[in-house]
Amino acid sequence: MTRRVVIVGAGITGLSAAHRLFHDAPDVEVTVLEASPRPGGKLITNTFSGLPVDEGADSFLVRVPWGTQLCNELGLADELVAPAARHASLWLDQALRPIPSPNVLGVPLYPEAVAPGILPDDDLARLSGPGLPNQPLPEGDLSIGAVVRACVGDAVFERLVAPLLGGINAGEADAMSCTAMAPQLLAAGRHPEGMLTSFRQQLAQAKPGAAVFNAHPAGMQRVVSALVGQLGDRLRLSTTVTALTAGDKGWTLYTPGEDFWADGVILTVPSFAAAPLVAPLHLPSAQTLAGIEHASATLVTFAYHRRDLQVAADQSGFLVPQSAGLLMTACSYSGSKWAHLHHPEKEILRVSAGRINDQRHLALDDEALIDALRQDLATTLGVQAPPCETRISPWPDSLPQFPVGHADQMTQLAGDLVESAPGLVVTGAAHHGVGVPACINSGFQAAKKFIS
């Protein structure tokens, strides 16, 4: 008999789950239900200054395999490109200072890689050693701050690591789970020869010049289009699931237009949207989902005439630590970072704002937001002229937070649902990470539950 699986949510997680089932379980009948009128979730590419500039993520990490694997399977691998500029900076002490290279998640591997003015002498000298903590790190999950501070000092964490990792999900790195957000830091911190020794050994084995990120020159929505193209009428847009129930013969999913029957259900919607659907099935799991905190962010894209602003061709952009007091959290030089976004007459910048503990951007209307970020750009880049084009991309409640113990909590939730709601899998960015590859893997792993 044909098995039916309904996937709720057509973001990258849901589309990846459908892809995995489509290819690995041809006996499974797949339907994807999406509440919005467009698929792709936070992967949106629209034309800006005549170029395909993403409104959300513009690339994916190569160090983990799932993004590359998906593009290989979609026949897109040969079209991917690496960044043209590989250097980036930090806004520290009222100046742009180079991020040390080599580094791992912001941790410099050698003191000579750190430019003057970035670290105090004591912290700089500590980078000459193996990176051993004064005492062995405790068992279990720890915060990123606890691990990095213990191994390489407070300044390395506060001035280098926190701006990088805190920017990934607009969170506080001192409170972030190392297991969920940066397991390689935790593993290196527990290496018997020290964090720095561990990372140096990994560097010696790495392929020189290997790309860290890949992108598609048509934008990340090209990946979405390839996934959607496989689905045909299996994808139903503008279809909101209002409830789901389990019976002896399977699951029923209720929408305003019609009901859908399934042997299995994969929920990939945000955790706060999944919670009311799960509540009638297992209240403690719903409470866990509803309790996951989310940060809001806004991405503003600026175009400046080159007569008014020119950025370094070898720089991809810069990060801004919260201690700097600016509204912006990061600025990406799209035209330098990606050769396909180089505009002959304009500099294109993508500027982000918003942290879990700094939501000032939400109180500003569009004009005030652009004015505030223009002031930050004047401070950091010296540009006084008005931009010739702007675009605001708001992302409310888009970035789940991962406190210490989050991974164990998600494992407990998954186990509870196996017992209380067999045939239901709940997954997505709030479970295994916000990056594109992590969301792809979440979809892959959910699909495997239904592949015999």
C-alpha positions in Angstrom: 0.0 0.0 0.0 1.2 3.5 -0.8 2.2 5.4 2.3 1.4 9.1 2.6 3.6 11.7 4.4 2.5 15.3 4.7 5.1 17.9 5.3 4.0 21.2 6.9 6.2 24.1 5.9 8.0 24.7 2.6 11.1 26.4 3.9 14.4 24.8 3.2 13.9 22.2 5.9 10.5 21.1 4.6 11.6 21.1 0.9 14.8 19.1 1.8 12.6 16.5 3.6 10.4 16.3 0.5 13.5 15.9 -1.7 14.9 13.1 0.5 11.6 11.2 0.4 11.1 11.9 -3.3 14.5 10.3 -4.2 15.0 7.7 -1.5 11.4 6.5 -1.0 9.5 6.5 -4.3 6.8 4.4 -2.7 5.9 7.3 -0.4 3.3 9.8 -1.6 4.5 13.3 -0.4 2.4 16.5 0.0 3.9 19.8 1.2 1.6 22.4 2.8 2.8 26.0 3.1 0.8 28.7 4.7 2.4 31.6 2.7 1.9 32.2 -1.0 5.6 31.5 -1.8 8.0 28.6 -0.9 11.5 29.0 0.5 10.9 30.5 3.9 13.9 32.8 4.6 15.6 32.1 1.3 14.4 34.9 -0.9 16.3 36.4 -3.9 15.0 39.6 -5.5 16.4 42.1 -8.0 18.2 45.0 -6.4 20.1 47.5 -8.6 19.6 45.1 -11.5 21.3 42.2 -9.6 20.0 39.1 -7.8 20.6 40.1 -4.2 19.4 37.8 -1.4 17.1 39.1 1.3 18.1 36.4 3.8 21.0 34.0 3.7 23.2 34.5 0.6 25.4 31.4 0.9 26.0 28.2 2.9 28.9 26.8 4.9 31.0 24.2 3.1 32.6 22.8 6.2 29.5 20.7 6.9 28.3 18.5 4.0 24.6 18.9 3.7 24.4 22.0 1.5 26.9 20.6 -0.9 25.2 17.3 -0.9 21.8 18.8 -1.8 23.3 20.9 -4.6 25.0 17.9 -6.0 21.8 15.9 -6.0 20.0 18.9 -7.6 22.6 19.2 -10.4 23.7 22.6 -9.2 27.1 21.8 -7.9 29.0 23.0 -11.0 27.2 26.3 -10.8 28.3 27.2 -7.3 30.8 29.9 -6.6 33.1 30.8 -3.8 33.6 34.3 -2.3 35.8 36.6 -4.4 37.0 38.4 -1.2 38.1 36.3 1.8 39.1 38.9 4.3 36.8 40.6 6.8 37.2 43.1 9.6 35.8 44.0 13.0 34.8 47.5 14.2 36.9 47.8 17.4 37.8 50.9 19.3 36.4 53.2 16.5 38.4 51.5 13.8 38.1 48.7 11.3 40.6 46.0 12.3 41.3 42.8 10.3 39.9 39.5 11.6 43.0 37.3 12.3 43.8 34.6 9.8 44.0 31.7 10.3 41.2 31.4 12.9 38.6 28.9 13.9 35.2 30.5 14.7 37.1 33.7 15.6 39.8 32.0 17.7 43.2 33.0 16.3 45.7 30.1 16.0 48.8 32.1 16.3 49.7 35.4 18.0 51.4 36.8 14.9 48.1 36.6 13.0 46.6 39.2 15.3 47.0 42.8 14.1 48.1 45.5 16.6 45.3 46.9 18.7 43.0 43.9 18.7 44.1 42.1 21.9 45.9 43.1 25.1 49.4 41.8 25.6 48.5 39.1 28.1 45.8 37.6 25.9 48.1 37.8 22.9 50.8 36.0 24.8 48.3 33.3 25.7 47.9 32.5 22.0 51.5 31.3 22.0 50.6 28.3 24.1 48.5 25.2 23.6 45.2 26.7 24.8 44.8 24.6 27.8 42.2 25.7 30.4 43.5 26.1 34.0 41.1 23.4 35.0 39.5 20.7 32.9 36.2 21.8 31.4 33.2 20.3 33.2 31.2 17.5 31.6 28.1 18.2 29.6 27.1 21.2 27.7 28.7 24.6 28.3 28.3 28.1 27.0 30.5 29.3 24.2 31.7 32.0 26.5 32.7 29.6 29.2 34.7 27.4 26.8 36.5 30.2 25.0 37.3 32.3 28.0 38.7 29.2 29.8 41.0 28.2 26.9 42.2 31.5 25.3 41.0 34.3 27.5 38.3 36.9 27.9 39.5 39.3 25.2 39.6 36.7 22.5 36.0 35.8 23.3 34.6 39.3 23.7 36.4 41.0 20.8 36.6 38.2 18.3 34.5 35.1 18.9 31.3 36.8 20.3 30.8 39.2 17.4 31.1 36.3 15.0 29.1 33.6 16.7 26.6 36.0 18.3 25.8 37.3 14.8 24.8 33.9 13.5 21.5 33.9 15.4 21.5 37.4 16.9 22.2 35.9 20.3 24.4 36.3 23.3 27.5 34.1 22.9 28.0 34.0 26.7 24.7 32.2 27.0 24.8 30.1 23.8 25.0 26.3 23.9 28.4 25.2 22.7 27.0 21.7 21.9 24.3 23.3 19.7 26.1 26.2 18.1 29.8 25.3 18.1 30.6 21.7 19.0 34.0 22.0 17.5 34.9 24.6 20.1 33.8 22.2 22.9 35.7 19.3 21.4 38.9 21.3 21.0 38.5 22.7 24.5 38.5 19.2 25.9 41.4 18.1 23.7 44.1 16.7 26.0 46.7 19.0 24.4 44.6 22.1 24.4 42.2 24.0 22.1 44.9 25.8 20.0 46.9 22.6 19.5 43.8 20.8 18.4 42.9 23.6 15.9 46.5 23.8 14.6 46.4 20.0 13.9 43.2 20.4 12.0 44.6 23.3 10.0 47.7 21.2 9.0 45.3 18.6 7.5 43.0 21.0 5.7 43.2 21.7 2.0 44.9 25.0 1.4 42.7 27.7 -0.1 39.5 25.6 0.3 36.3 27.7 0.1 34.5 28.3 3.4 31.2 29.3 1.7 29.4 28.6 -1.5 26.6 30.5 -3.2 24.6 30.3 -6.4 25.1 33.3 -8.8 21.4 33.5 -9.3 20.8 33.7 -5.5 19.8 31.1 -2.9 16.3 31.0 -4.3 17.8 29.0 -7.2 18.1 26.1 -4.8 14.5 26.6 -3.7 13.4 26.7 -7.3 15.2 23.4 -8.1 13.5 21.7 -5.0 10.1 23.1 -5.9 10.5 22.0 -9.5 10.6 18.4 -8.4 7.3 18.6 -6.4 4.8 19.8 -9.0 1.3 19.7 -7.6 2.7 18.0 -4.5 3.3 21.5 -3.1 0.2 23.4 -1.9 0.8 27.1 -1.2 -1.5 29.4 0.8 -2.6 26.4 2.8 -2.5 26.8 6.6 -2.7 23.8 8.8 -5.0 24.7 11.7 -5.0 21.4 13.6 -4.0 17.8 13.3 -5.3 14.7 14.9 -4.2 11.1 15.1 -6.6 8.1 14.7 -6.4 4.4 14.2 -5.9 4.9 10.4 -3.4 7.7 10.6 -3.3 11.5 10.7 -5.8 14.1 9.6 -4.5 17.6 8.9 -7.2 20.3 8.9 -6.9 23.5 6.7 -9.6 26.1 5.9 -10.1 24.6 2.4 -9.8 20.9 2.8 -8.5 18.1 5.1 -5.5 15.9 4.3 -4.9 12.3 5.4 -1.4 10.9 6.1 0.4 8.0 7.6 3.1 10.4 8.9 3.5 14.1 9.4 6.7 16.2 9.4 6.3 19.7 11.0 9.0 22.1 9.9 7.3 25.4 10.8 8.8 27.7 13.5 8.6 26.2 17.0 6.0 28.8 18.1 3.8 27.8 15.2 4.3 24.1 15.9 3.4 24.4 19.6 -0.4 24.8 19.2 -0.5 21.9 16.7 1.4 19.7 19.2 -0.4 20.8 22.3 -3.5 18.4 22.0 -1.1 15.5 21.4 1.5 16.1 24.1 1.3 19.3 26.2 4.8 19.2 27.7 6.3 19.0 24.2 4.2 22.0 23.1 5.3 23.9 26.2 8.9 23.2 25.3 8.4 24.4 21.7 6.5 27.5 22.8 9.3 28.3 25.3 12.1 28.6 22.7 13.1 32.2 22.5 13.5 34.0 19.2 15.3 37.1 18.1 14.2 39.5 15.4 16.5 40.9 12.8 16.3 43.3 9.9 18.5 43.3 6.8 18.7 46.6 4.9 20.4 46.6 1.5 22.0 49.8 0.4 23.4 50.9 -3.0 25.8 53.8 -3.2 27.4 55.4 -6.2 31.1 54.6 -6.4 31.8 58.3 -6.5 30.5 58.4 -2.9 31.8 55.1 -1.6 34.3 52.6 -2.5 35.2 49.6 -0.3 38.3 47.4 -0.5 38.0 44.8 -3.2 39.7 42.2 -1.0 37.2 42.7 1.9 33.9 40.9 2.3 32.6 43.2 5.1 32.8 43.7 8.8 31.2 42.7 12.1 30.2 45.0 14.9 30.4 43.8 18.6 27.6 45.0 20.8 30.1 46.9 23.0 30.5 49.3 20.1 27.0 50.7 20.7 26.0 50.9 17.1 22.6 49.7 15.8 24.2 47.7 13.0 25.5 44.2 13.8 27.3 43.5 10.5 27.9 45.0 7.1 28.5 42.8 4.0 30.1 44.2 0.9 28.1 42.2 -1.6 29.9 43.4 -4.7 33.3 42.6 -3.3 32.3 39.4 -1.6 30.7 37.9 -4.7 32.0 38.5 -8.3 28.5 38.0 -9.7 27.2 40.9 -7.6 29.9 43.4 -8.6 28.1 46.4 -10.1 30.1 48.6 -12.4 28.8 51.9 -10.9 27.5 51.0 -7.4 28.7 49.6 -4.1 26.0 47.2 -2.7 26.0 46.7 1.1 23.9 44.4 3.2 23.6 45.8 6.7 21.9 43.9 9.5 20.4 45.0 12.8 18.9 43.2 15.8 20.1 41.1 18.7 18.1 39.1 21.3 18.9 41.8 23.8 18.8 44.8 21.4 15.5 45.2 19.5 15.8 49.0 18.9 15.3 48.4 15.2 11.8 47.2 15.8 10.7 50.6 17.2 11.9 52.5 14.1 9.8 53.1 11.0 11.4 52.6 7.7 12.8 56.1 7.3 14.2 56.2 10.8 15.8 52.8 10.4 17.5 53.8 7.2 18.7 57.1 8.8 20.1 55.3 11.8 22.0 52.7 9.7 23.2 55.5 7.4 24.7 57.2 10.5 26.4 53.9 11.4 27.8 53.6 7.9 29.1 57.2 8.1 30.8 56.3 11.4 32.4 53.1 10.1 33.0 53.8 6.4 32.9 57.5 6.3 30.1 57.7 3.7 28.1 60.9 4.0 26.2 60.9 0.7 22.7 59.4 0.5 22.3 56.0 -1.0 20.8 55.8 -4.4 18.7 52.7 -3.5 17.6 50.9 -0.4 15.6 47.8 0.5 14.3 46.7 3.9 13.9 43.0 4.7 12.4 42.5 8.1 12.7 39.1 9.8 10.6 39.1 12.9 11.0 36.2 15.4 13.2 34.5 12.9 16.3 33.4 14.9 15.8 30.8 17.6 18.1 30.9 20.6 20.1 27.9 21.9 20.8 28.1 25.6 23.0 25.7 27.4 21.2 22.3 27.5 19.2 23.0 24.3 20.4 19.8 22.5 19.4 17.6 25.4 16.0 19.3 25.5 15.4 18.6 21.8 16.5 15.0 22.2 14.0 14.7 25.1 11.2 16.3 23.0 11.9 14.0 20.0 11.7 10.9 22.3 8.5 12.1 24.0 6.8 12.5 20.6 7.8 9.0 19.5 5.9 7.7 22.6 3.0 10.1 22.6 2.5 10.9 18.9 4.1 8.1 16.8 4.3 9.1 13.2 4.8 12.8 14.0 8.3 14.4 13.6 8.9 18.0 14.6 12.0 19.6 13.3 13.5 22.8 11.8 15.8 25.6 12.7 14.9 25.7 16.4 16.0 22.1 16.8 19.4 21.7 15.1 20.6 25.1 14.0 19.8 28.1 11.9 22.3 27.7 9.1 21.2 26.5 5.7 23.1 23.2 5.9 21.8 22.5 9.4 18.2 23.1 8.2 18.8 20.8 5.2 20.1 18.1 7.5 17.1 18.5 9.7 14.9 17.8 6.7 17.0 14.9 5.7 16.9 13.3 9.1 13.2 13.8 9.5 12.6 12.1 6.1 14.7 9.1 7.1 12.1 8.3 9.8 9.8 7.3 6.9 12.3 5.5 4.7 12.2 1.8 5.1 
